[in-house]
Amino acid sequence: MSTTVKIDAEYERGLPANIYAERMVLGTILLNPNAFVTAAATLAPGDFALDKHRIIFQRMMDLHNRDERIDRVTLANELMRHGELESVDGLSYIASLDEGLPEIFHLESYVNIVRDKSLLRKMIAASQETIQRCMLAEDDPVQILSAAEERLLSIGEAQAKNTLASAQQIFDAAEGGINSFLDPSRRVRGVSTGFIRLDEMTGGFRPGELIILAARPAMGKTALALNIALHVATNRQAPRAVVIFSLEMSKDSLLTRLICSRARVDQHHFRTGYISREDRARLAAAAADIYEAPLFIDDTSGTTLLDINAKVRKLKHSISAPLGLVVVDYLQLMPSPSLGRNANRVQEVSALSRGLKLLSKDLEVPFLVLSQLSRAPDQREGDHRPQLSDLRESGSIEQDADMVAFIFRPEVYHKDREDLRGKAEVIIGKQRNGPTGVVNLVFLHKYTKFENLAEDLGEPPPEE
């Protein structure tokens, strides 16, 4: 090349960059303005290492947004309008951008090189910021870790590949083509919850979905989540791996609940040792089923988004069963990403819910996340059924979630009414791809277990 490339201070520091690939991208656009759309689908001005390349790409973007042609003349004029022509080394540098281009352009390859180098620089910057905060030791280590995690996740989201697909590509990607796509019996269904009416209303939990299960204390949100998790892991027709992140209960406590629930044995009797021979036989059978199930429990307190991401990814590559569900109990106990000293709890919980949604999409597995409710249902006169506005420190939980479900047991508010004993409702307050409504269930107090209504199963009512 006849023109010497002026190297920026950032490039001189040895950060990853490929200046010639950047020139190739810009030069290809000057020779073929239609190439800008391809480049802009992946790159932003900030992805270029040199300041002048960032400026040139930004002015190309301005021309494109005004539906004006991009060439040497229009680009130079646009730079002069903003007083930036000299800052990009003048007309001679613009004229040199398309020098040395091969006869056959490989624009996508050039774009990928620029994108990859940009990603490396961003990761280095995030790492250096984390190192600096660690050296200063002014913040809590957990906050520093959460901030690093949030920064890396945001980089990954920003660098997501172009996923635009035509209708034809979507049809062709379906096994069996368009006929399979249109056949309801051949469409992929979500993971069954074990509750007939809930499956009918939701179609099961689908990969990439964030499902929020919220309730006031003592309503049974952990019990329902464990019932669903156990069904997914022990489904004889199609068992799937389940990961439970418990930030509140220990592994032993969770396992006790699971075994007693499956065996239909009173937990209190089990803990105190007052169990019959029949109870022992049922407990042994339940323990054997769970022993063989692909069910994994993590009770680490302070589990972060980064922890969940790393542990689930590692597990996916080490097990034979497909991953069917991730349960997080519960959202408000997760450490807050560090958003600065002026951030409030609503912003922090919003960052957590957004991060969990991104993980569910990236890992291609449904996330069932438990959440607290505010005191509003208790203070509401008359009908105490929860609403979306009752989500505690909600922020963007409602926006991020594909489904929001509430648990309501009227007997909690009317303890003197025997006719309400055992009645439970799962209220679908939001469902992005389906209807809202109420699913009626039975709650068995002795076993801390939810079950289908007898009429849904065509069987006599379960005994308490």
C-alpha positions as MATLAB code, in Angstrom:
seq = 'MSTTVKIDAEYERGLPANIYAERMVLGTILLNPNAFVTAAATLAPGDFALDKHRIIFQRMMDLHNRDERIDRVTLANELMRHGELESVDGLSYIASLDEGLPEIFHLESYVNIVRDKSLLRKMIAASQETIQRCMLAEDDPVQILSAAEERLLSIGEAQAKNTLASAQQIFDAAEGGINSFLDPSRRVRGVSTGFIRLDEMTGGFRPGELIILAARPAMGKTALALNIALHVATNRQAPRAVVIFSLEMSKDSLLTRLICSRARVDQHHFRTGYISREDRARLAAAAADIYEAPLFIDDTSGTTLLDINAKVRKLKHSISAPLGLVVVDYLQLMPSPSLGRNANRVQEVSALSRGLKLLSKDLEVPFLVLSQLSRAPDQREGDHRPQLSDLRESGSIEQDADMVAFIFRPEVYHKDREDLRGKAEVIIGKQRNGPTGVVNLVFLHKYTKFENLAEDLGEPPPEE';
ca = [
       0.000    0.000    0.000;
       1.276    3.443   -0.919;
      -0.193    5.219    2.083;
       1.323    4.679    5.478;
      -1.232    3.679    8.057;
      -1.163    5.951   11.078;
      -1.374    3.765   14.161;
      -3.476    4.896   17.133;
      -2.177    4.803   20.683;
      -4.538    1.924   21.427;
      -3.043   -0.135   18.624;
       0.490    0.794   19.676;
      -0.191   -0.687   23.127;
      -0.365   -4.074   21.478;
      -4.111   -4.678   21.766;
      -5.501   -7.203   19.260;
      -6.321   -5.547   15.941;
      -6.065   -6.160   12.216;
      -5.787   -2.779   10.542;
      -5.632   -4.256    7.066;
      -8.885   -6.146    7.565;
     -10.477   -2.879    8.696;
      -9.221   -1.165    5.536;
     -10.545   -4.038    3.442;
     -14.023   -3.629    4.964;
     -14.081    0.124    4.337;
     -12.569   -0.197    0.869;
     -15.050   -2.891   -0.180;
     -17.935   -0.624    0.835;
     -16.515    2.239   -1.249;
     -16.335   -0.015   -4.319;
     -19.683   -1.695   -3.642;
     -22.009    0.470   -1.525;
     -24.460   -2.420   -1.137;
     -21.800   -4.143    0.969;
     -22.480   -1.685    3.779;
     -25.628   -3.570    4.799;
     -23.627   -6.781    5.202;
     -20.942   -5.074    7.268;
     -23.370   -3.089    9.421;
     -25.298   -6.254   10.314;
     -22.297   -7.340   12.382;
     -20.109   -4.294   13.015;
     -20.584   -0.985   14.790;
     -18.222    1.992   14.608;
     -16.752    1.053   17.985;
     -15.574   -2.303   16.611;
     -12.797   -0.627   14.615;
      -9.428   -0.243   16.341;
      -8.378    3.054   14.709;
     -10.213    6.270   15.519;
     -10.251    7.334   11.889;
     -11.795    4.035   10.836;
     -14.504    4.491   13.465;
     -15.223    7.971   12.108;
     -15.304    6.787    8.487;
     -17.677    3.916    9.264;
     -19.961    6.231   11.266;
     -20.182    8.677    8.341;
     -20.892    5.789    5.984;
     -23.719    4.847    8.334;
     -25.074    8.397    8.255;
     -25.106    8.366    4.447;
     -26.818    4.986    4.387;
     -29.481    6.134    6.867;
     -30.294    9.053    4.547;
     -30.483    6.675    1.553;
     -27.536    8.422   -0.097;
     -24.883    6.671   -2.154;
     -21.609    5.809   -0.441;
     -18.498    6.574   -2.508;
     -15.310    8.605   -2.225;
     -16.976   11.914   -3.095;
     -20.042   11.594   -0.839;
     -17.954   10.251    2.029;
     -15.425   13.089    1.777;
     -18.242   15.630    1.672;
     -19.892   14.105    4.738;
     -16.603   14.211    6.639;
     -16.099   17.868    5.685;
     -19.624   18.684    6.915;
     -18.617   17.434   10.348;
     -15.125   18.968   10.248;
     -13.525   15.513   10.367;
     -11.743   15.213    7.026;
      -8.343   16.136    8.415;
      -8.782   13.822   11.418;
      -8.953   10.856    8.999;
      -5.789   12.025    7.167;
      -7.627   13.772    4.333;
      -8.736   12.790    0.850;
      -5.569   10.852    0.141;
      -6.345    8.315    2.871;
      -9.939    7.838    1.693;
      -8.662    7.327   -1.869;
      -6.210    4.706   -0.635;
      -8.785    2.518    1.128;
      -9.719    0.537   -1.961;
      -6.120    0.099   -3.097;
      -4.870   -3.452   -3.079;
      -8.308   -5.050   -2.847;
      -8.469   -8.489   -4.494;
     -10.614   -8.948   -7.570;
     -12.954  -11.206   -5.601;
     -14.028   -9.627   -2.350;
     -14.295  -11.746    0.791;
     -16.235   -9.203    2.819;
     -17.671  -11.645    5.355;
     -14.182  -12.899    6.186;
     -12.908   -9.339    6.657;
     -15.918   -8.482    8.848;
     -15.414  -11.566   10.998;
     -11.757  -10.687   11.569;
     -12.647   -7.142   12.662;
     -15.435   -8.426   14.915;
     -13.223  -11.034   16.584;
     -10.444   -8.524   17.291;
     -12.999   -6.104   18.724;
     -14.356   -8.821   20.993;
     -10.852   -9.570   22.289;
     -10.226   -5.878   23.038;
     -13.520   -5.595   24.926;
     -12.713   -8.659   27.015;
      -9.270   -7.233   27.783;
     -10.815   -3.914   28.842;
     -13.335   -5.698   31.081;
     -10.555   -7.796   32.611;
      -8.319   -4.760   33.221;
     -11.170   -2.931   34.923;
     -11.775   -5.962   37.145;
      -8.061   -6.230   37.978;
      -7.924   -2.539   38.874;
     -10.924   -2.842   41.200;
      -9.362   -5.906   42.802;
      -6.067   -4.070   43.353;
      -7.803   -1.044   44.900;
      -9.920   -3.360   47.117;
     -12.439   -0.578   47.734;
     -15.510   -2.709   46.952;
     -16.820   -5.983   48.270;
     -15.309   -8.949   46.339;
     -18.776  -10.333   45.562;
     -19.769   -7.000   44.012;
     -16.604   -6.966   41.902;
     -17.313  -10.501   40.702;
     -20.928   -9.651   39.891;
     -19.854   -6.563   37.947;
     -17.343   -8.604   35.932;
     -19.987  -11.195   35.224;
     -22.483   -8.561   34.066;
     -19.865   -6.903   31.839;
     -18.901  -10.176   30.154;
     -22.531  -11.196   29.633;
     -23.288   -7.821   28.030;
     -20.293   -8.235   25.710;
     -21.593  -11.654   24.678;
     -25.045  -10.248   23.983;
     -23.661   -7.356   21.927;
     -21.475   -9.710   19.877;
     -24.350  -12.094   19.081;
     -24.238  -13.424   15.566;
     -26.729  -12.298   12.962;
     -29.749  -14.568   13.387;
     -31.987  -13.140   10.694;
     -33.674  -15.943    8.777;
     -36.204  -15.919    5.961;
     -39.477  -17.821    6.224;
     -38.091  -20.324    3.711;
     -35.027  -20.967    5.884;
     -37.187  -21.512    8.959;
     -39.427  -23.983    7.111;
     -36.442  -25.813    5.656;
     -34.792  -26.063    9.076;
     -37.802  -27.926   10.462;
     -37.384  -31.681   10.223;
     -39.726  -32.742    7.437;
     -39.967  -29.266    5.925;
     -43.070  -27.104    5.701;
     -45.497  -30.040    6.071;
     -43.911  -30.958    9.400;
     -43.937  -27.329   10.515;
     -47.694  -27.086    9.913;
     -48.557  -30.446   11.499;
     -49.448  -29.845   15.196;
     -48.768  -33.475   16.035;
     -45.169  -33.121   14.847;
     -44.383  -29.749   16.400;
     -41.877  -29.733   19.255;
     -43.650  -29.538   22.595;
     -42.236  -28.098   25.756;
     -41.106  -30.029   28.808;
     -44.119  -31.444   30.654;
     -44.700  -30.146   34.190;
     -46.675  -33.196   35.295;
     -49.801  -31.071   35.790;
     -52.324  -31.832   33.069;
     -54.214  -28.526   32.920;
     -51.012  -26.497   33.266;
     -49.489  -28.370   30.313;
     -52.656  -27.804   28.281;
     -52.554  -24.070   28.937;
     -48.809  -23.590   28.400;
     -47.767  -26.416   26.081;
     -45.012  -27.202   28.581;
     -41.844  -25.235   29.315;
     -39.851  -24.567   26.150;
     -36.098  -24.075   25.673;
     -35.056  -20.459   26.023;
     -38.041  -19.484   28.160;
     -37.825  -17.662   31.478;
     -40.689  -18.740   33.736;
     -41.217  -16.755   36.923;
     -43.094  -18.564   39.721;
     -44.036  -16.097   42.453;
     -45.947  -16.341   45.704;
     -46.181  -15.001   49.218;
     -44.327  -16.985   51.930;
     -45.845  -20.370   52.887;
     -47.853  -20.633   49.670;
     -45.650  -23.470   48.397;
     -43.577  -22.046   45.555;
     -40.570  -24.233   46.412;
     -42.845  -27.290   46.748;
     -44.395  -26.719   43.319;
     -41.003  -26.131   41.710;
     -39.684  -29.372   43.231;
     -42.773  -31.270   42.073;
     -42.157  -30.075   38.510;
     -38.416  -30.756   38.696;
     -38.977  -34.296   39.993;
     -41.486  -35.038   37.241;
     -39.073  -33.848   34.546;
     -36.165  -35.894   35.931;
     -38.140  -39.095   36.567;
     -40.486  -39.073   33.585;
     -40.257  -42.668   32.404;
     -41.123  -41.789   28.808;
     -38.530  -39.042   28.371;
     -36.375  -38.311   31.446;
     -34.428  -35.067   31.240;
     -31.707  -33.657   33.437;
     -32.728  -31.017   35.958;
     -30.457  -28.571   37.796;
     -31.677  -26.942   41.011;
     -29.839  -23.923   42.401;
     -31.065  -23.497   45.974;
     -29.923  -20.302   47.653;
     -32.163  -20.888   50.680;
     -32.353  -24.610   51.547;
     -29.563  -27.161   51.929;
     -29.094  -30.183   49.683;
     -30.167  -32.527   52.461;
     -33.370  -30.596   53.125;
     -34.264  -30.518   49.449;
     -33.574  -34.212   49.028;
     -35.716  -35.003   52.076;
     -38.572  -33.023   50.579;
     -38.222  -34.762   47.237;
     -38.172  -38.265   48.721;
     -41.085  -37.690   51.118;
     -43.131  -36.004   48.409;
     -42.620  -38.849   45.963;
     -43.214  -41.519   48.628;
     -46.224  -39.650   50.059;
     -44.806  -39.801   53.568;
     -45.338  -37.098   56.210;
     -42.072  -35.096   56.455;
     -42.533  -34.488   60.171;
     -42.902  -38.191   60.845;
     -39.822  -38.881   58.749;
     -37.705  -36.347   60.615;
     -38.847  -37.552   64.028;
     -38.564  -41.248   63.114;
     -42.249  -42.121   63.539;
     -42.772  -44.002   60.300;
     -44.493  -47.301   59.630;
     -43.190  -50.325   57.774;
     -45.289  -49.304   54.750;
     -43.778  -45.813   54.893;
     -40.273  -47.280   54.926;
     -41.034  -49.372   51.849;
     -42.390  -46.339   49.970;
     -39.405  -44.221   51.014;
     -36.996  -46.879   49.773;
     -38.770  -47.067   46.412;
     -38.832  -43.268   46.082;
     -35.154  -42.991   47.024;
     -34.264  -45.635   44.413;
     -36.115  -43.671   41.695;
     -34.427  -40.406   42.640;
     -31.044  -42.108   42.962;
     -31.225  -43.062   39.280;
     -32.670  -39.742   38.104;
     -30.507  -37.092   36.360;
     -31.234  -34.586   39.130;
     -28.494  -32.188   40.264;
     -28.646  -29.852   43.278;
     -26.377  -26.913   44.128;
     -26.926  -25.220   47.494;
     -24.087  -22.703   47.279;
     -25.137  -19.464   48.933;
     -24.436  -16.388   46.852;
     -24.659  -18.181   43.511;
     -24.154  -15.644   40.708;
     -25.155  -15.553   37.053;
     -21.593  -16.462   36.150;
     -21.742  -19.492   38.456;
     -24.970  -20.718   36.899;
     -23.615  -20.230   33.394;
     -20.365  -22.092   34.090;
     -21.913  -24.979   36.033;
     -24.766  -25.626   33.607;
     -22.460  -25.492   30.568;
     -20.065  -27.957   32.182;
     -22.919  -30.289   33.105;
     -24.410  -30.227   29.593;
     -21.161  -31.585   28.181;
     -20.731  -34.283   30.838;
     -24.129  -36.022   30.885;
     -25.912  -38.184   28.353;
     -29.472  -37.107   29.180;
     -30.693  -33.886   27.535;
     -30.981  -30.911   29.878;
     -34.662  -30.223   30.493;
     -34.933  -27.613   33.233;
     -32.975  -25.218   35.459;
     -34.600  -24.117   38.727;
     -33.416  -21.087   40.725;
     -34.759  -20.697   44.276;
     -34.996  -17.771   44.546;
     -34.316  -14.586   42.566;
     -34.071  -12.037   45.380;
     -31.372  -14.069   47.170;
     -28.954  -13.854   44.246;
     -26.052  -11.403   44.648;
     -26.692   -8.137   42.894;
     -24.643   -7.177   39.846;
     -22.625   -4.059   40.673;
     -24.281   -1.222   38.768;
     -22.587    1.563   40.642;
     -23.139    3.149   44.005;
     -26.276    4.991   42.855;
     -28.092    1.862   41.673;
     -31.166    0.806   43.642;
     -32.469   -2.675   44.362;
     -35.048   -2.507   41.552;
     -32.285   -1.901   39.007;
     -30.223   -4.729   40.465;
     -33.093   -7.250   40.337;
     -33.857   -6.092   36.791;
     -30.255   -6.850   35.802;
     -30.588  -10.320   37.351;
     -33.826  -11.125   35.523;
     -32.354   -9.908   32.244;
     -29.245  -12.009   32.815;
     -31.306  -15.126   33.553;
     -33.324  -14.593   30.373;
     -30.131  -14.322   28.340;
     -28.797  -17.512   29.943;
     -31.985  -19.431   29.155;
     -31.710  -18.442   25.497;
     -27.982  -19.067   25.282;
     -28.150  -22.447   27.033;
     -31.369  -23.405   25.207;
     -33.119  -24.634   28.345;
     -36.171  -23.337   30.247;
     -35.394  -21.509   33.497;
     -37.946  -21.783   36.304;
     -37.088  -18.921   38.650;
     -38.846  -18.425   41.959;
     -39.602  -14.909   43.149;
     -41.042  -13.185   46.178;
     -44.133  -11.032   46.145;
     -44.645   -7.778   47.987;
     -47.105   -7.539   50.890;
     -49.760   -6.062   48.604;
     -51.845   -9.295   48.338;
     -52.016   -9.529   52.147;
     -53.059   -5.893   52.471;
     -55.601   -6.040   49.652;
     -59.179   -6.180   50.907;
     -61.479   -8.864   49.587;
     -59.607  -10.762   46.868;
     -56.045  -11.603   47.928;
     -55.077  -13.155   44.595;
     -51.683  -11.830   43.442;
     -51.234   -9.598   40.415;
     -48.290   -8.706   38.183;
     -47.902   -5.419   40.035;
     -47.230   -7.394   43.242;
     -43.868   -8.728   42.036;
     -41.351   -7.598   44.622;
     -38.666   -5.215   43.349;
     -40.134   -6.097   39.984;
     -38.208   -3.744   37.712;
     -38.190   -5.573   34.386;
     -39.100   -9.061   35.685;
     -42.489   -8.907   33.977;
     -40.892   -7.664   30.758;
     -38.104  -10.271   30.686;
     -40.254  -13.282   31.608;
     -41.968  -15.372   28.965;
     -44.402  -16.555   31.619;
     -45.333  -15.291   35.074;
     -47.299  -17.652   37.331;
     -48.570  -17.107   40.851;
     -49.554  -19.617   43.534;
     -52.671  -18.833   45.561;
     -54.148  -20.954   48.341;
     -57.289  -19.303   49.777;
     -57.077  -21.358   52.996;
     -54.055  -19.259   54.042;
     -56.370  -16.238   54.402;
     -59.399  -18.189   55.645;
     -58.023  -20.704   58.126;
     -61.444  -21.346   59.662;
     -63.029  -22.573   56.420;
     -62.662  -26.329   56.070;
     -64.151  -26.254   52.539;
     -61.057  -24.397   51.292;
     -58.550  -26.848   52.774;
     -56.201  -28.233   50.103;
     -57.490  -25.984   47.311;
     -54.765  -24.297   45.270;
     -54.592  -22.145   42.162;
     -51.763  -21.543   39.734;
     -52.592  -18.195   38.165;
     -50.976  -17.544   34.779;
     -50.675  -13.763   34.915;
     -48.611  -13.456   31.759;
     -47.790  -15.806   28.939;
     -46.019  -14.479   25.879;
     -47.104  -17.316   23.605;
     -50.376  -18.446   25.098;
     -53.450  -17.608   27.166;
     -53.651  -16.421   30.745;
     -55.955  -18.031   33.269;
     -56.202  -20.240   36.333;
     -55.196  -23.874   36.836;
     -56.793  -25.568   39.842;
     -54.665  -28.037   41.808;
     -54.733  -29.894   45.116;
     -52.224  -29.177   47.886;
     -51.449  -32.066   50.231;
     -50.194  -30.546   53.474;
     -48.659  -33.657   54.995;
     -46.492  -34.282   51.966;
     -45.900  -30.622   50.962;
     -47.018  -31.653   47.509;
     -49.246  -30.372   44.716;
     -51.282  -32.804   42.634;
     -53.761  -32.756   39.763;
     -57.460  -32.584   40.547;
     -59.130  -35.993   40.703;
     -61.455  -35.135   37.809;
     -58.442  -34.273   35.636;
     -57.093  -37.766   36.238;
     -60.406  -39.604   36.322;
     -59.497  -40.990   39.764;
     -60.886  -40.627   43.299;
     -59.544  -37.644   45.283;
     -56.107  -38.119   46.910;
     -56.120  -38.788   50.636;
     -54.565  -36.232   52.987;
];
